[in-house]
Amino acid sequence: MNKLDEIFKIADIHASRIEFALNELKPIFPIDEHKVENLSTEELLLTDMLVLRFAKLQDFIGRKLIDNLFAETREIIDELTMIDKLHKLERLGIIDSVATWDKMRDIRNYLPHEYPENPKKTADNLNSLVTLAPKLLKILQNIKDKSK
């Protein structure tokens, strides 16, 4: 088993938890500020799992998978900044756009923190996360496909 396969095993754990949470939370989405303030314990736990695993997978792709993919495909990236790597991934069709990646990053940075004073913004970000999570999973699949 090569290093990339080992990394994919970890990424797949995050991905399967995202898929599970998305499936279980389907009935409450799209969510509004009233629902954010009145989540059941189960919905809250599933939402927390979704937010956590989304953040972990996006970080993991950014920190581990991208560089290992480029190493596996013998792409020279020694002098590239993260934004340059993202542009390269966009050209390769691995990510839709750098803007989508940045939106994922913004949501990833907002949601792990609790902002009870702004349930509308939390609801908007959760709705965006539910829209972006399948795109994040697609990025993982695209990286797997490219590494073959």
C-alpha positions as CSV (number, residue, x, y, z in Angstrom):
1,M,0.0,0.0,0.0
2,N,1.5,3.3,-1.0
3,K,1.3,6.5,1.0
4,L,-1.6,8.0,-1.0
5,D,-3.7,4.9,-0.3
6,E,-3.1,5.3,3.4
7,I,-4.1,8.9,3.2
8,F,-7.3,8.0,1.2
9,K,-8.3,5.6,4.1
10,I,-8.4,8.6,6.5
11,A,-10.2,10.8,4.0
12,D,-12.7,8.1,3.4
13,I,-13.6,8.0,7.1
14,H,-14.4,11.8,7.0
15,A,-16.3,11.3,3.7
16,S,-18.4,8.5,5.0
17,R,-19.4,10.5,8.1
18,I,-20.3,13.5,5.9
19,E,-22.5,11.3,3.7
20,F,-24.2,9.7,6.8
21,A,-24.9,13.1,8.4
22,L,-26.2,14.6,5.1
23,N,-28.5,11.6,4.7
24,E,-29.9,11.8,8.2
25,L,-30.3,15.6,8.1
26,K,-32.1,15.7,4.7
27,P,-35.5,16.3,6.4
28,I,-34.5,19.5,8.1
29,F,-32.8,21.2,5.1
30,P,-33.0,23.8,3.9
31,I,-32.8,25.1,7.5
32,D,-33.9,28.5,8.8
33,E,-33.0,30.5,11.9
34,H,-36.0,29.2,13.9
35,K,-34.9,25.6,13.2
36,V,-31.3,26.4,14.1
37,E,-32.5,27.6,17.5
38,N,-34.7,24.5,18.0
39,L,-32.6,21.6,16.9
40,S,-33.3,18.3,18.7
41,T,-30.4,16.7,20.4
42,E,-30.0,14.2,17.6
43,E,-30.2,16.9,14.9
44,L,-27.6,18.9,16.9
45,L,-25.3,16.0,17.1
46,L,-25.6,15.2,13.4
47,T,-25.1,18.8,12.5
48,D,-22.0,18.9,14.7
49,M,-20.7,15.8,13.0
50,L,-21.3,17.2,9.6
51,V,-19.6,20.5,10.4
52,L,-16.6,18.7,12.1
53,R,-16.1,16.2,9.3
54,F,-16.5,18.8,6.6
55,A,-13.9,20.9,8.2
56,K,-11.6,18.0,8.8
57,L,-11.9,16.7,5.2
58,Q,-11.3,20.1,3.7
59,D,-8.3,20.7,5.9
60,F,-7.0,17.2,5.2
61,I,-7.3,17.6,1.4
62,G,-5.6,21.0,1.7
63,R,-2.8,19.9,4.0
64,K,-2.1,16.3,3.0
65,L,-3.9,15.1,-0.1
66,I,-3.0,17.9,-2.6
67,D,0.8,17.7,-2.1
68,N,0.7,13.9,-2.1
69,L,-1.3,13.8,-5.3
70,F,1.2,16.1,-6.9
71,A,4.1,14.0,-5.6
72,E,2.4,10.8,-6.9
73,T,1.8,12.3,-10.4
74,R,5.3,13.9,-10.3
75,E,4.1,17.4,-10.6
76,I,6.7,20.0,-9.6
77,I,5.2,22.1,-6.9
78,D,8.1,23.1,-4.7
79,E,7.8,26.8,-5.2
80,L,4.0,26.9,-5.5
81,T,1.8,28.8,-3.0
82,M,-1.5,27.3,-1.9
83,I,-3.3,29.6,-4.3
84,D,-1.1,28.4,-7.2
85,K,-1.8,24.8,-6.3
86,L,-5.5,25.5,-6.3
87,H,-5.3,27.1,-9.7
88,K,-3.4,24.0,-10.9
89,L,-6.1,21.8,-9.5
90,E,-8.8,23.9,-11.2
91,R,-6.9,23.6,-14.6
92,L,-6.8,19.8,-14.0
93,G,-10.5,19.7,-13.3
94,I,-10.1,18.4,-9.8
95,I,-11.8,21.5,-8.3
96,D,-14.6,23.4,-9.9
97,S,-13.0,26.7,-9.1
98,V,-10.8,28.4,-6.6
99,A,-13.8,30.5,-5.6
100,T,-15.7,27.4,-4.6
101,W,-12.7,26.2,-2.5
102,D,-12.6,29.6,-0.8
103,K,-16.3,29.5,0.0
104,M,-15.7,26.0,1.6
105,R,-12.9,27.5,3.6
106,D,-15.1,30.5,4.7
107,I,-17.8,28.1,5.9
108,R,-15.3,25.8,7.5
109,N,-13.9,28.8,9.4
110,Y,-17.4,30.1,10.5
111,L,-19.4,27.0,11.5
112,P,-17.2,25.4,14.2
113,H,-17.7,28.4,16.3
114,E,-21.1,29.0,18.0
115,Y,-22.8,32.3,17.3
116,P,-26.1,32.1,19.2
117,E,-26.6,35.8,18.6
118,N,-26.8,35.2,14.8
119,P,-28.9,32.1,14.0
120,K,-29.8,33.5,10.5
121,K,-26.1,33.6,9.5
122,T,-25.7,30.1,11.0
123,A,-28.6,28.8,9.0
124,D,-27.3,30.4,5.8
125,N,-23.9,28.9,6.4
126,L,-25.4,25.5,7.2
127,N,-27.4,25.6,4.0
128,S,-24.3,26.5,2.1
129,L,-22.4,23.7,3.7
130,V,-25.1,21.2,2.7
131,T,-24.7,22.5,-0.9
132,L,-20.9,22.4,-0.8
133,A,-20.4,19.1,1.0
134,P,-21.2,17.0,-2.2
135,K,-18.7,19.2,-4.1
136,L,-16.1,18.5,-1.4
137,L,-16.8,14.8,-1.7
138,K,-16.4,15.1,-5.5
139,I,-13.0,16.8,-5.1
140,L,-11.9,13.8,-3.0
141,Q,-13.2,11.5,-5.8
142,N,-11.5,13.6,-8.5
143,I,-8.2,13.3,-6.6
144,K,-8.6,9.5,-6.3
145,D,-9.3,9.3,-10.0
146,K,-6.3,11.4,-10.9
147,S,-4.0,9.3,-8.8
148,K,-4.8,6.1,-10.6
